[in-house]
Amino acid sequence: MDSDKKDDIKCFQCVYFAITWEPKTPRACKLFGFKTAQMPSAVVFKSSGAPCEGFKRKEKTNNDYYI
């Protein structure tokens, strides 16, 4: 895969991203079922050597604000 694809993955914009509110593991991936202190896409890339294949962009609504 192209390294640009890895850079396009922003977990905050993924339907599977979740906030756990646990201080040691504040981020989670609902698709792969893990919690982490890092961004889940970084953990997937570090573990597999490939960009996250499960990324699915949230649908925007008029009330959404993405950075």
Helices and strands as residue ranges (DSSP letters): H 3-8, G 11-13, E 17-19, E 27-29, E 34-36, H 40-48
